[in-house]
Amino acid sequence: MEKKILITLATGKTGYETALQLLEEGYPVKIMVRSRNQKALELEKSGAEIAIGEFNNYGQIKNALLDVSRVYYCYPIKKGMAEDVAVFIQAAKEMKTEAVVFMGQWLAEFENQQSFQTKSIQQSYKLLEQSGLNVVYLIPGYFAENNIGVLLEFAVQLGILASPFGNGKNPVPSNEDLAACIAALLKNPQPYYGQRLRPTGSKSLSVKEMADIITKVTGKKIRIINSPEWMFLKAAFSMKDDYGYDAFTIAQAIHYNREYQQNKFDIGGATNIVKQLTGNDPEDFETIIRRFIETSSYGMPNRTGWFKALIKFMKIPFQKVPSIKELDRLNK
């Protein structure tokens, strides 16, 4: 029998896909979730064991780690990360956890970061490095879903790509490739203990290059609009419920966008980590875009989709948003 694997934040972008991939390969999987929601029940139906738990609850963390050998630890975008990682470390040491794959962040490799979340990740690295646990650190940049997925409906239906990323470039990885890397590390973590691994997509792309690929896929000419910060905020708050964002998440995105504009996500370019871990080349951007559209609620350009997107787009300028100062207070 393969060793049981725990996936935290198992209904999130990478956790859900990682759990599915491991279950399909016959690995015993336990998922830690806050509630038995639809995605949790889907994973349970596929064979996962459910553990209900909060990241700051020592007893619930210990229960989730029971009979578990390896852990994918992914933390949500919220305050309290370093404190909750300390709780996890204590429980993992008591339960003699063999290995941990920790979801970090590329921006945490740089000093003088302004994002509270990024600074929390840096603090968590130090705690984990001092813990004595066997840890592998995954440090991707902006995921494709966050980079372009939230902008895609307007691009596909209206031909407008409103970008807050300036002239920055990014070798965007897909959720599927990230999950494949995580699954590979959980199956064989030992060669990578202590390492920081940065999976990327196949190629660094500018927003212009991304727009050209979307044009190729949809047959609709895409026009780029450079989105200033005030416009980004209006759009983000207008669509936050669609994507499960809150004010704290949006406050972090402000800083991520500023780093993107400075081309931080392109430093080092594309890597071979996906190929190294999985044996497969990373998905190219066209493949990612086609899947986004195929699995979306709006699909390829169509009259109904155009009308719905237009209504959403026209509401954005009237969206009330907190001031930058108010959002900055969330970042402290």
QUITA-V381800 format. One record per helix or strand of 3 or more residues. SS is the DSSP state (a for helix, b for strand). FROM is the first residue (numbers start at 1). TO is the last residue. If there is no record, write none. Layout:
SS & FROM & TO
SS & FROM & TO
//
This chain:
b & 5 & 8
a & 13 & 24
b & 29 & 33
a & 38 & 45
b & 49 & 52
a & 58 & 65
b & 70 & 73
a & 81 & 94
b & 99 & 103
a & 106 & 109
a & 116 & 131
b & 135 & 138
a & 144 & 147
a & 149 & 158
b & 160 & 163
a & 175 & 187
a & 190 & 192
a & 207 & 218
b & 223 & 226
a & 229 & 243
a & 247 & 261
a & 264 & 266
a & 273 & 278
a & 285 & 294
a & 303 & 318
a & 324 & 330
//
